[in-house]
Amino acid sequence: MLQQTQVARVLEYYARFVERFPTLYDVAMAPRREVVEAWEGLGYYARARNLHRLARDVTRVDPTARLPREANELRALPGVGAYTAGAVSSFAYEHRAALVDTNVARVLRRVFAPRLVPSTARGARRIWGIAEAVLPNRGSTAWWHNQAVMELGAVICTARVMHCERCPVRRMCATYGTTRPET
């Protein structure tokens, strides 16, 4: 639900959705139409259809099956991209998994590679490489790291305003001091 949708908006829907479909198997057994109806109002309905297909794939052999823990296994599921795979592996299972969303890409680019253009294929590969390189080795520490970088991009190193004077990584930031931050 959080793919391309703000948390405040998702909170209105999440509890109702989980009440209606408490397990992955419940999602799988429901008609696709019901899953899409429960999703109604969140937009991007392909996400609901992919979730339904994913639930059926995962629980086909074992109704009690759970999502895989490893990002590369999650990527094989319908509708699961690199970011979602990394986020689920890191946040749900505390595995060491890189993740790059818009906020993370902005922070990594500003701190390590200010001239990088992340919207190109080459730039995206480089940002993912940086995300992997700076990720701590332990899963629980990687969880905290991923949360912190996402929060840094959402609150301090925003798209519109860089609050460099409040930034905990400014001393190592390649962008700090090269532009006039608005505080």
C-alpha positions in Angstrom: 0.0 0.0 0.0 2.9 2.3 0.7 4.2 2.2 -2.9 3.7 5.7 -4.2 1.2 6.5 -1.5 1.7 8.6 1.6 1.6 6.9 5.0 -1.3 9.2 6.2 -3.5 8.0 3.3 -2.6 4.3 3.8 -3.5 4.4 7.5 -7.1 5.0 6.5 -7.2 1.7 4.6 -4.7 -0.7 6.2 -6.6 -1.7 9.3 -9.8 -2.4 7.3 -7.8 -4.4 4.7 -6.1 -6.5 7.3 -9.3 -7.1 9.1 -10.9 -8.3 5.9 -7.8 -10.3 4.9 -5.9 -11.3 8.0 -3.6 -13.7 6.3 -1.9 -14.1 2.9 -4.1 -17.1 2.4 -7.2 -15.0 2.9 -6.1 -12.7 0.2 -5.4 -15.7 -2.1 -8.8 -17.3 -1.5 -10.8 -14.1 -2.0 -12.0 -13.4 -5.5 -9.7 -10.8 -7.1 -12.6 -8.4 -7.4 -13.0 -8.3 -3.6 -9.3 -7.6 -3.1 -9.5 -4.7 -5.6 -12.7 -3.4 -3.9 -11.0 -3.4 -0.5 -8.2 -1.4 -2.2 -10.6 1.1 -3.7 -9.5 4.7 -3.1 -5.8 4.0 -2.9 -5.3 4.1 -6.7 -2.7 2.1 -8.6 -5.0 -0.9 -8.7 -2.4 -3.1 -10.4 -0.9 -3.3 -6.9 -4.0 -5.0 -5.6 -4.1 -7.3 -8.5 -0.4 -8.1 -8.1 -0.9 -8.7 -4.3 -3.7 -11.1 -5.1 -1.6 -13.0 -7.7 1.4 -13.0 -5.3 -0.8 -14.4 -2.4 -2.0 -17.2 -4.7 1.6 -18.0 -5.9 3.0 -18.1 -2.3 0.1 -20.1 -0.7 -0.5 -22.5 -3.7 1.2 -25.4 -2.1 1.0 -24.5 1.6 -1.8 -22.3 2.9 0.4 -21.3 5.9 3.3 -20.2 3.7 4.9 -16.9 4.4 6.7 -14.4 2.1 10.4 -15.3 1.4 12.9 -13.5 3.6 15.6 -12.8 1.0 15.3 -9.8 -1.3 16.3 -11.8 -4.4 13.5 -14.4 -3.7 11.0 -11.6 -3.1 11.9 -10.0 -6.5 10.6 -13.2 -8.2 7.1 -12.5 -6.9 4.5 -10.7 -9.0 4.6 -6.9 -8.6 7.7 -6.9 -6.3 10.4 -4.6 -7.5 13.8 -3.9 -6.1 12.7 -1.3 -3.5 9.8 -3.4 -2.2 12.0 -6.5 -2.0 14.7 -4.6 0.0 12.1 -3.0 2.2 10.3 -6.2 3.1 13.6 -8.1 3.6 15.1 -5.4 5.8 12.1 -4.2 7.7 10.0 -7.3 8.1 12.8 -9.8 8.6 15.8 -7.6 9.6 17.9 -9.0 6.8 20.8 -7.1 5.3 19.1 -5.6 2.2 19.6 -2.4 0.4 16.7 -0.3 -0.6 16.5 2.9 -2.7 13.4 5.1 -2.8 13.3 8.7 -3.9 14.5 10.0 -0.5 17.3 7.5 -0.2 18.5 8.2 -3.7 18.6 12.0 -3.0 20.5 11.5 0.2 23.0 9.1 -1.3 23.5 11.3 -4.4 24.1 14.4 -2.3 26.4 12.8 0.2 28.5 10.6 -2.1 28.0 11.5 -5.8 26.5 15.0 -6.4 27.1 14.9 -10.1 25.2 11.6 -10.6 22.0 11.6 -12.5 19.9 8.9 -10.8 17.2 9.0 -13.4 19.5 7.3 -15.9 20.0 3.5 -15.9 23.7 4.0 -15.2 22.9 6.5 -12.4 20.3 4.1 -10.8 22.8 1.2 -10.8 25.4 3.5 -9.2 23.0 4.6 -6.5 22.0 1.0 -5.7 25.7 0.2 -5.6 26.3 3.0 -3.1 23.3 1.8 -1.0 24.7 -1.7 -0.9 28.3 -0.4 -0.1 27.2 1.7 2.9 24.8 -0.8 4.3 26.0 -2.3 7.7 26.8 -6.0 7.7 24.3 -7.1 10.4 20.6 -7.2 9.5 19.3 -5.5 12.6 21.8 -2.7 12.1 20.9 -2.5 8.4 17.3 -2.1 9.5 18.2 1.0 11.5 20.4 2.3 8.8 17.7 2.0 6.1 15.2 3.7 8.4 17.6 6.5 9.2 18.5 7.3 5.6 14.8 7.3 4.6 14.1 9.7 7.5 17.0 11.9 6.7 15.7 12.3 3.1 12.2 12.9 4.3 13.0 15.5 7.1 16.5 17.0 6.7 17.7 16.5 3.2 14.5 17.2 1.4 13.9 17.8 -2.3 13.1 21.5 -1.8 15.2 22.5 1.2 18.5 21.1 2.4 18.8 21.6 6.2 22.5 21.1 6.2 23.1 22.7 9.6 20.9 20.1 11.2 22.3 17.2 9.2 24.2 14.5 11.1 26.3 13.5 8.0 27.2 17.0 6.8 30.9 16.5 7.6 31.2 13.7 5.1 28.7 15.1 2.6 30.1 16.0 -0.8 27.3 18.6 -1.3 27.7 20.3 2.0 29.3 23.7 1.6 29.0 23.7 -2.2 25.5 25.2 -2.2 23.8 27.7 0.0 21.3 25.6 2.0 18.1 27.2 3.1 17.5 26.6 6.8 
